[in-house]
Amino acid sequence: MSNSFNSADAIIIGGGIAGIVSALELLNLDKKVILFERGLESDLGGLAKVSFGGMFFVDTPIQRRGGIKDSPKLAYDDWCRVAHFNENDHYPKLWAKHYVYHCKNYVFEWLKKEGVKFFPVVHWVERGLFRPGNSYPRFHLIWGTGHELVRVLLKNLREHPKAGSNLTIKCQHKVEEFIVQDNRIVGVNGVDTNTDQAFRAEAKAVVIASGGIGGSIKRVKENWYKPWGDPPETILNGSHPFADGLLHDEAEKYNAKITHMDKMWPYAAGVHHPRPKNKDEGLSLVPPKSALWLNYKGERIGPMPLITAYDTRFLVEQICKQEKKYSWQVLNRKIADKEFAISGAEFNQAIRDKKIVGFLKTLLFGNKELVDDMLANCVDFVVADSIEELGHKMNELSGDNDVDIAILKEAITSYDDNIERGPKFYNDEQLRRIAHTRRYSGDKIRTSKFQKIVDEKAGPLIAIREFIVSRKTLGGIQTDLQCKVMDNEGNTIPGLYSTGEAAGFGGGGMHGRGALEGTFLGGCVFTARIVAHTIADKSLIE
Ligand SMILES: Cc1cc2nc3c(=O)[nH]c(=O)nc-3n(C[C@H](O)[C@H](O)[C@H](O)COP(=O)(O)OP(=O)(O)OC[C@H]3O[C@@H](n4cnc5c(N)ncnc54)[C@H](O)[C@@H]3O)c2cc1C
């Protein structure tokens, strides 16, 4: 016995942000949709639901009010510098330009109309280390994080005037294969994971919106970027287990072009989730800028010290150059209280729940409860009153004697001595970068003013063991500018479409090998709106 669903214009596979927006736009265009989601009803929203909700936009009124005179030309130049496109990256480049030039009107303004609100100050991430990254702040934070983005759009979908007649959502429905007739994809086969019953569905269009491969550490390791050497022994999972590439493989069976799969966007400062729901679930820390970043031996990584806000990829690259590919950050309680944060909705409750007083308190005084929680419950934190004690505890935690206490002491004291000599004599790249970040008001408030590590008024000392944590897949299923899936000969595959992270956020990799951040949620919304218009035989962008 198998269930059949046969009267839709489009089947959408995946109920993440890309799937939800595709469905919503198809209803707006008076089309009938069936959306299959592998997870539970509560999983609708996918990664966006747990995301921080930062979105990359160019030349918005929020930027202008902050004195930022941005332009698509400047932003596209920044993008290309970070992407390192090569001459074969035809569709990725087209998509990048498409996004940069149209994100304000077709993502930012559209989301506002749907009821999503943005924080009035733009954050400045990925500034670039040796070459400029984001020339201006462009990271627009959703008031309520990605959790709110999903809540608003899912509500609009469910309450859409056409939802009763045109929308079917089936959760715990895992799509496993495509149905093909006369060289056209005409439907899907799958299994209802609740009842173990097979199902089949047919429609004029099948949209793959099933996310990337970051949820399968096996696949992350298999696709590891070769110039980084062997993958680290431990990579934590910063995605969800259903982002496993099952449908990339299925599409590949029909000659779909899967590209840039080694261009991933993992993070350098991953720790074990204290209350994991999935195996090896990792949290990505926003690494405190005033902490010292050390290798597995307790030696400061250099000569260019590691500091966040400039170049995420550089951090990962430097850690992967070490013999053992994990790292330590050493700081003290005062720094932690002011700067410690974790990316995502779960650990930013005040913003997520739109509590203005709680949010202002966190902004002004830091998140002490979060630090307490991690110190008490996360296995990767150790606390001590002296450098010697800290070194011993670090060795105890990693189960070896790799941390050389003399080296650790040298790293900490030479940095502290530099601060002790006074601002006129600061000669340390990390201190210069701290001075630079503190010049932007959006960062000043959460960055300590040249804080020494050993300081009896700031203790105790803290060491955090940090692993590489998987997150976004920059590559994916290649699509043309209408989100039609391309094959290896450059033709489109009739009936098959892709959107969101599954499509490398557009074209099978619109980021090339590096991202300016906030471009992931933005890319999902943009590609999803476009795919709906293509299926309805319309054009989103006039
Ligand atoms: C903690 C965190 C913070 C983040 N912060 C930001 C941020 O600030 N800014 C930003 O731009 N990006 C951020 N991101 C990234 C962003 O959230 C994702 O790139 C984006 O949400 C991906 O959306 P998607 O719909 O393409 O894929 P997903 O969210 O992965 O959704 C895909 C859905 O498809 C379902 N599915 C998979 N396979 C099948 C199948 N075979 N059958 C049926 N269903 C299937 C899955 O269960 C899932 O629900 C963050 C991510 C995380 C985890």
The ligand as an SDF file (V2000), in Angstrom:
LIG
                    3D

 53 58  0  0  0  0  0  0  0  0999 V2000
   23.2060   28.1440   14.3960 C   0  0  0  0  0  0  0  0  0  0  0  0
   23.1150   28.6800   12.9830 C   0  0  0  0  0  0  0  0  0  0  0  0
   23.2280   30.0510   12.7860 C   0  0  0  0  0  0  0  0  0  0  0  0
   23.1130   30.5760   11.4870 C   0  0  0  0  0  0  0  0  0  0  0  0
   23.1320   31.9320   11.3440 N   0  0  0  0  0  0  0  0  0  0  0  0
   22.9780   32.4560   10.1000 C   0  0  0  0  0  0  0  0  0  0  0  0
   22.9290   33.8690    9.9220 C   0  0  0  0  0  0  0  0  0  0  0  0
   22.9810   34.6600   10.8850 O   0  0  0  0  0  0  0  0  0  0  0  0
   22.8280   34.3340    8.6430 N   0  0  0  0  0  0  0  0  0  0  0  0
   22.7420   33.5140    7.5470 C   0  0  0  0  0  0  0  0  0  0  0  0
   22.6580   34.0230    6.4110 O   0  0  0  0  0  0  0  0  0  0  0  0
   22.7520   32.1750    7.6970 N   0  0  0  0  0  0  0  0  0  0  0  0
   22.8580   31.6270    8.9330 C   0  0  0  0  0  0  0  0  0  0  0  0
   22.8410   30.2660    9.0840 N   0  0  0  0  0  0  0  0  0  0  0  0
   22.7080   29.4200    7.8780 C   0  0  0  0  0  0  0  0  0  0  0  0
   21.2580   29.3330    7.3870 C   0  0  0  0  0  0  0  0  0  0  0  0
   20.4000   29.1660    8.4900 O   0  0  0  0  0  0  0  0  0  0  0  0
   21.0920   28.1630    6.3960 C   0  0  0  0  0  0  0  0  0  0  0  0
   22.0490   28.2430    5.3690 O   0  0  0  0  0  0  0  0  0  0  0  0
   19.6880   28.1790    5.7640 C   0  0  0  0  0  0  0  0  0  0  0  0
   18.7040   28.2460    6.7620 O   0  0  0  0  0  0  0  0  0  0  0  0
   19.4690   26.9320    4.8760 C   0  0  0  0  0  0  0  0  0  0  0  0
   18.1150   26.8510    4.5170 O   0  0  0  0  0  0  0  0  0  0  0  0
   17.5510   25.7300    3.5170 P   0  0  0  0  0  0  0  0  0  0  0  0
   16.0770   25.8400    3.5520 O   0  0  0  0  0  0  0  0  0  0  0  0
   18.2330   25.8250    2.2140 O   0  0  0  0  0  0  0  0  0  0  0  0
   18.0350   24.3500    4.1440 O   0  0  0  0  0  0  0  0  0  0  0  0
   17.6820   23.6620    5.5480 P   0  0  0  0  0  0  0  0  0  0  0  0
   17.4520   24.6440    6.6030 O   0  0  0  0  0  0  0  0  0  0  0  0
   18.7670   22.6600    5.7460 O   0  0  0  0  0  0  0  0  0  0  0  0
   16.3020   22.9370    5.2960 O   0  0  0  0  0  0  0  0  0  0  0  0
   16.1990   21.7960    4.5030 C   0  0  0  0  0  0  0  0  0  0  0  0
   15.0170   20.9850    4.9920 C   0  0  0  0  0  0  0  0  0  0  0  0
   14.8660   19.8650    4.1120 O   0  0  0  0  0  0  0  0  0  0  0  0
   14.5370   18.7140    4.8720 C   0  0  0  0  0  0  0  0  0  0  0  0
   14.9660   17.5370    4.1090 N   0  0  0  0  0  0  0  0  0  0  0  0
   16.2340   17.1300    3.8380 C   0  0  0  0  0  0  0  0  0  0  0  0
   16.2250   16.0020    3.1060 N   0  0  0  0  0  0  0  0  0  0  0  0
   14.9150   15.7080    2.8860 C   0  0  0  0  0  0  0  0  0  0  0  0
   14.2830   14.6360    2.1950 C   0  0  0  0  0  0  0  0  0  0  0  0
   14.9790   13.6620    1.5930 N   0  0  0  0  0  0  0  0  0  0  0  0
   12.9020   14.6040    2.1700 N   0  0  0  0  0  0  0  0  0  0  0  0
   12.1770   15.5760    2.7850 C   0  0  0  0  0  0  0  0  0  0  0  0
   12.7660   16.6070    3.4730 N   0  0  0  0  0  0  0  0  0  0  0  0
   14.1090   16.6670    3.5100 C   0  0  0  0  0  0  0  0  0  0  0  0
   15.2950   18.8970    6.1590 C   0  0  0  0  0  0  0  0  0  0  0  0
   14.7500   18.1480    7.2120 O   0  0  0  0  0  0  0  0  0  0  0  0
   15.2190   20.4220    6.3750 C   0  0  0  0  0  0  0  0  0  0  0  0
   14.1310   20.7880    7.1870 O   0  0  0  0  0  0  0  0  0  0  0  0
   22.9360   29.7040   10.3660 C   0  0  0  0  0  0  0  0  0  0  0  0
   22.8570   28.3230   10.5710 C   0  0  0  0  0  0  0  0  0  0  0  0
   22.9260   27.8180   11.8660 C   0  0  0  0  0  0  0  0  0  0  0  0
   22.8020   26.3300   12.0740 C   0  0  0  0  0  0  0  0  0  0  0  0
  1  2  1  0
  2  3  1  0
  2 52  2  0
  3  4  2  0
  4  5  1  0
  4 50  1  0
  5  6  2  0
  6  7  1  0
  6 13  1  0
  7  8  2  0
  7  9  1  0
  9 10  1  0
 10 11  2  0
 10 12  1  0
 12 13  2  0
 13 14  1  0
 14 15  1  0
 14 50  1  0
 15 16  1  0
 16 17  1  0
 16 18  1  0
 18 19  1  0
 18 20  1  0
 20 21  1  0
 20 22  1  0
 22 23  1  0
 23 24  1  0
 24 25  2  0
 24 26  1  0
 24 27  1  0
 27 28  1  0
 28 29  2  0
 28 30  1  0
 28 31  1  0
 31 32  1  0
 32 33  1  0
 33 34  1  0
 33 48  1  0
 34 35  1  0
 35 36  1  0
 35 46  1  0
 36 37  1  0
 36 45  1  0
 37 38  2  0
 38 39  1  0
 39 40  1  0
 39 45  2  0
 40 41  1  0
 40 42  2  0
 42 43  1  0
 43 44  2  0
 44 45  1  0
 46 47  1  0
 46 48  1  0
 48 49  1  0
 50 51  2  0
 51 52  1  0
 52 53  1  0
M  END
$$$$
